[in-house]
């Protein structure tokens, strides 16, 4: 079953068996992100907020690379535009993109990025917004904006310091060097690194596990962990109490407790 009507040359979406998959489908452009993709992707993520049958989300790319960041060709010839128009166009696109990422980031469902080849520019911020990242051992990550003289976008400067720390973020952004998958795992940018030939199979195993989980609990955990960067211990404790109380009566929590008291059997969560 498919949902939405994006341009098939940009990306495709599919919902089946509790799993929603978004696939970048511009392999001839290394899946570079075009601004026309923003609104249909935002609409897709917004739809998932209201789809309790969707238990996990996968983001992947066709071809050799996950995503080569923004499509610089979409900017056109800067000599043909005024400085004011260039400023307005770039700020508008970036703000719209950021809102799309915020919608994805607020999903209850765990969002998994499966990365092969390169994740460059804004793609580094994009995978940072995902909850779990699994990468081929040949993948690389490249905060490459500085190489064309620009500053970072794609919320890279928000997510990267949270995953890898201040010093490493500055190194990656200021020097523009590629980070290979093993180092990306070591510094906390990705969770799992697997042989390239096993990426699809290992991604499927991970998604199958997540898709059987308690979706409401996932959503609460995500919000708690992401909120912790801005909260004091007192505020975070209060938020934990509020979150757990709000989900304690859910069907999944009741099923989880029954499973424990009935001999520690595996619970049969329904995402409710």
MOSULJO-V931867 format. One record per residue. N is the residue number from 1. PHI is phi in degrees with one decimal (none if undefined). BURIAL is 1 if it has 24 or more other ideal C-beta (glycine too) atoms within 12 Angstrom, else 0. Layout:
n/phi/burial
N/PHI/BURIAL
N/PHI/BURIAL
This chain:
n/phi/burial
1/none/0
2/-111.8/0
3/-137.9/1
4/77.7/1
5/-135.0/0
6/-73.1/1
7/-66.5/0
8/-61.4/0
9/-76.9/0
10/-100.6/1
11/-161.0/1
12/-124.5/1
13/-130.8/1
14/-150.1/0
15/-126.4/1
16/-157.6/0
17/59.5/0
18/82.0/1
19/-114.8/1
20/-101.6/1
21/-121.6/1
22/-113.7/1
23/-119.0/1
24/-70.0/1
25/-125.8/1
26/-122.9/1
27/-60.3/1
28/-68.8/0
29/-112.3/1
30/56.2/1
31/59.5/1
32/-57.0/1
33/-85.1/1
34/-97.3/1
35/-55.5/1
36/-67.4/0
37/-81.4/1
38/-61.8/1
39/-66.1/0
40/-65.2/1
41/-69.4/1
42/-61.4/1
43/-63.3/1
44/-64.2/1
45/-63.6/1
46/-63.9/0
47/-61.1/1
48/-64.3/1
49/-62.7/0
50/-114.0/0
51/-119.7/1
52/-64.6/0
53/-75.2/0
54/-90.0/1
55/-107.9/1
56/-158.3/1
57/-128.0/1
58/-115.7/1
59/-115.1/1
60/-145.5/1
61/-131.8/1
62/-79.5/1
63/84.6/0
64/-76.9/1
65/-126.6/1
66/-68.3/1
67/-165.0/1
68/-92.0/1
69/70.7/1
70/-73.6/1
71/-81.1/1
72/-64.0/1
73/-65.3/0
74/-68.8/0
75/-76.5/0
76/75.4/0
77/-83.3/0
78/-62.3/0
79/-69.2/0
80/-90.9/0
81/-126.9/0
82/-77.9/0
83/-59.6/0
84/-64.8/0
85/-66.6/0
86/-61.9/0
87/-60.6/0
88/-64.2/0
89/-62.1/0
90/-66.8/1
91/-63.3/0
92/-64.5/0
93/-60.7/1
94/-66.9/1
95/-65.0/0
96/-66.6/1
97/-61.4/1
98/-60.1/1
99/-66.2/0
100/-60.3/1
101/-63.7/1
102/-62.7/0
103/-63.0/1
104/-61.5/1
105/-67.2/1
106/-88.1/0
107/-61.8/1
108/-68.0/1
109/-69.0/1
110/-62.6/1
111/-109.5/1
112/-113.2/1
113/-101.4/1
114/-111.0/1
115/-114.5/1
116/-121.4/1
117/61.4/1
118/-97.7/1
119/-124.0/1
120/-120.4/1
121/56.9/1
122/-60.4/1
123/-63.6/1
124/-65.2/1
125/-67.7/1
126/-63.7/1
127/-69.4/1
128/-63.4/1
129/-77.6/1
130/-78.0/1
131/-82.9/1
132/-137.9/1
133/-126.0/1
134/-115.8/1
135/-132.5/1
136/-68.5/1
137/-66.8/1
138/-97.5/1
139/-71.1/1
140/-142.8/1
141/-130.3/1
142/-143.5/1
143/-81.2/1
144/-93.4/1
145/-54.9/1
146/-62.5/0
147/-70.8/0
148/-110.2/0
149/86.1/0
150/-97.5/1
151/-91.6/0
152/-78.6/1
153/-141.3/1
154/71.8/1
155/61.1/1
156/-58.2/1
157/-75.3/1
158/-86.7/1
159/-81.4/1
160/-60.5/1
161/-61.0/1
162/-71.8/1
163/-90.5/1
164/-118.7/1
165/93.7/0
166/-66.9/0
167/-63.2/0
168/-67.4/1
169/-61.5/1
170/-63.7/0
171/-59.2/0
172/-64.4/1
173/-76.9/1
174/-82.2/0
175/-92.3/0
176/68.1/1
177/-85.7/0
178/-73.1/0
179/-111.0/1
180/-78.2/1
181/-53.1/1
182/-58.3/0
183/-69.0/0
184/-59.5/1
185/-69.6/1
186/-61.4/0
187/-90.9/1
188/96.2/0
189/-78.5/1
190/-127.6/1
191/-91.8/1
192/-132.0/1
193/-123.4/1
194/-130.4/1
195/-56.3/0
196/-52.7/0
197/-67.8/0
198/-105.7/0
199/-59.4/1
200/-62.3/0
201/-66.6/0
202/-69.6/1
203/-63.2/1
204/-61.0/0
205/-62.2/0
206/-62.5/1
207/-66.8/1
208/-61.3/0
209/-65.3/0
210/-66.2/1
211/-69.2/1
212/-96.3/1
213/-89.3/1
214/-82.4/1
215/-60.3/1
216/-63.4/1
217/-62.4/1
218/-56.3/1
219/-61.4/1
220/-63.9/1
221/-61.5/1
222/-58.2/1
223/-64.0/1
224/-63.2/1
225/-66.1/0
226/-68.7/1
227/-73.0/0
228/-62.7/0
229/-67.7/0
230/-107.3/0
231/-108.2/0
232/-76.9/0
233/-58.8/0
234/-63.1/0
235/-64.5/0
236/-66.4/0
237/-62.1/0
238/-64.9/0
239/-66.9/1
240/-61.1/0
241/-61.1/0
242/-63.6/0
243/-65.9/1
244/-65.9/0
245/-61.2/0
246/-73.1/0
247/-111.6/1
248/-62.3/0
249/-92.0/0
250/-68.3/1
251/-61.0/0
252/-70.2/1
253/-65.4/1
254/-61.4/0
255/-66.5/1
256/-62.5/1
257/-69.0/0
258/-59.5/0
259/-60.3/0
260/-66.7/0
261/-77.5/0
262/-93.2/0
263/102.4/0
264/57.2/0
265/-72.2/0
266/-72.3/0
267/-68.6/1
268/-106.8/0
269/-74.0/1
270/-115.9/0
271/80.8/1
272/-127.7/0
